[in-house]
């Protein structure tokens, strides 16, 4: 799996993309929600770059999945922790969690794989930032 610079838009987008594809099915509603939330602008990506991050992630996962039949089989706890460690800015973490949750809930069903990625992010990142109105406002989140 390729790595991105720490706190780069691509590193953040990859976490959102991982939630998006984790259940093996990307719904139109998930894409529409991310577009409505301006995922690229929120994460500092160029227009069209989120689709490229998703594509690159799928390529990486498919290369690792050769012979096993499952793209997500190569995303173990260590790999997921490594991907999450590439985003250590709490404002960016808050944005990623907001976008990832919105994508996961867009189709009115949060699959186990989606919940697993979101739970791992909450475990590795200081999610209590949501409870602090000034930090939430700074991250563009409702207080």
C-alpha positions as CSV (number, residue, x, y, z in Angstrom):
1,X,0.0,0.0,0.0
2,X,1.4,3.4,-0.9
3,X,1.8,6.1,1.7
4,X,1.0,9.7,1.5
5,X,2.6,12.7,3.3
6,X,1.3,13.1,6.9
7,X,-1.9,15.2,7.0
8,X,-2.1,15.5,3.2
9,X,-5.5,15.8,1.5
10,X,-4.9,12.4,0.0
11,X,-4.1,10.7,3.3
12,X,-7.3,12.1,4.7
13,X,-9.4,11.2,1.6
14,X,-8.1,7.7,1.7
15,X,-9.7,7.1,5.1
16,X,-13.1,8.4,3.8
17,X,-12.6,6.2,0.6
18,X,-11.8,3.2,2.8
19,X,-15.2,3.6,4.6
20,X,-16.9,4.1,1.2
21,X,-15.6,0.9,-0.4
22,X,-15.2,-1.3,2.7
23,X,-18.5,-3.1,2.3
24,X,-17.8,-3.9,-1.3
25,X,-20.6,-1.7,-2.6
26,X,-20.5,2.0,-3.2
27,X,-24.1,3.4,-3.4
28,X,-25.1,6.5,-5.4
29,X,-26.4,8.0,-2.1
30,X,-23.0,7.7,-0.5
31,X,-21.4,9.6,-3.4
32,X,-24.1,12.2,-3.5
33,X,-23.7,12.9,0.2
34,X,-20.0,13.4,-0.1
35,X,-20.6,15.7,-3.1
36,X,-23.1,17.7,-1.1
37,X,-20.6,18.0,1.7
38,X,-18.0,19.2,-0.8
39,X,-15.6,16.4,0.2
40,X,-12.8,17.6,-2.1
41,X,-13.0,21.2,-0.9
42,X,-13.3,20.1,2.8
43,X,-10.1,18.0,2.5
44,X,-8.2,20.4,0.3
45,X,-8.3,18.2,-2.8
46,X,-8.3,19.4,-6.4
47,X,-11.6,18.9,-8.2
48,X,-11.9,15.3,-9.3
49,X,-9.1,14.2,-7.0
50,X,-11.3,12.2,-4.6
51,X,-12.2,9.8,-7.4
52,X,-8.5,9.3,-8.1
53,X,-7.8,8.6,-4.4
54,X,-10.6,6.0,-4.4
55,X,-9.2,4.5,-7.6
56,X,-5.7,4.3,-6.2
57,X,-6.9,2.7,-3.0
58,X,-8.8,0.1,-5.0
59,X,-5.7,-0.6,-7.0
60,X,-3.6,-1.0,-3.9
61,X,-6.1,-3.3,-2.2
62,X,-6.6,-5.4,-5.3
63,X,-2.8,-5.9,-5.6
64,X,-2.7,-7.1,-2.0
65,X,-5.8,-9.2,-2.4
66,X,-4.5,-11.3,-5.4
67,X,-5.3,-14.9,-4.6
68,X,-7.5,-14.2,-1.6
69,X,-10.6,-12.9,-3.4
70,X,-11.3,-10.0,-1.0
71,X,-10.0,-6.5,-1.2
72,X,-10.4,-5.8,2.5
73,X,-8.5,-8.9,3.6
74,X,-5.3,-6.9,3.3
75,X,-6.5,-4.2,5.7
76,X,-5.7,-5.8,9.1
77,X,-5.5,-3.8,12.3
78,X,-1.8,-2.9,11.7
79,X,-2.5,-1.6,8.2
80,X,-5.5,0.3,9.3
81,X,-3.6,1.9,12.2
82,X,-0.8,2.8,9.8
83,X,-3.3,4.5,7.5
84,X,-4.9,6.4,10.4
85,X,-1.5,7.5,11.7
86,X,-1.0,9.5,8.4
87,X,-3.6,11.9,9.7
88,X,-2.7,13.3,13.1
89,X,-4.1,16.8,12.8
90,X,-7.2,16.9,15.0
91,X,-9.1,19.3,12.7
92,X,-8.4,17.1,9.8
93,X,-9.4,14.0,11.8
94,X,-12.7,15.7,12.7
95,X,-13.4,16.4,9.1
96,X,-12.6,12.9,8.0
97,X,-14.8,11.4,10.7
98,X,-17.7,13.7,9.8
99,X,-17.4,12.8,6.1
100,X,-16.8,9.1,6.8
101,X,-19.9,8.9,9.0
102,X,-22.0,10.7,6.5
103,X,-20.9,8.3,3.7
104,X,-21.5,5.3,5.9
105,X,-25.0,6.4,6.9
106,X,-26.1,7.7,3.5
107,X,-27.7,4.5,2.4
108,X,-29.5,4.1,5.8
109,X,-27.5,1.0,6.6
110,X,-24.0,1.0,8.2
111,X,-22.3,-2.2,7.1
112,X,-20.1,-4.1,9.6
113,X,-17.0,-3.2,7.5
114,X,-17.9,0.5,7.5
115,X,-18.5,0.5,11.2
116,X,-15.2,-1.3,11.7
117,X,-13.2,1.5,9.9
118,X,-15.1,4.3,11.7
119,X,-14.6,2.6,15.1
120,X,-10.9,2.2,14.4
121,X,-10.6,5.9,13.6
122,X,-12.5,6.8,16.8
123,X,-10.2,4.6,18.8
124,X,-7.0,6.0,17.3
125,X,-8.0,9.6,17.1
126,X,-9.1,11.9,20.0
127,X,-12.8,12.1,19.2
128,X,-13.6,14.1,22.3
129,X,-12.9,17.2,20.1
130,X,-16.6,16.9,19.2
131,X,-17.5,17.8,22.8
132,X,-15.6,21.1,22.8
133,X,-17.7,23.8,21.0
134,X,-14.7,26.0,20.1
135,X,-12.8,23.1,18.5
136,X,-15.9,21.8,16.8
137,X,-16.5,25.3,15.3
138,X,-12.9,25.5,14.2
139,X,-13.3,22.2,12.4
140,X,-16.5,23.3,10.7
141,X,-18.6,21.0,12.8
142,X,-21.8,21.8,14.5
143,X,-21.2,22.7,18.2
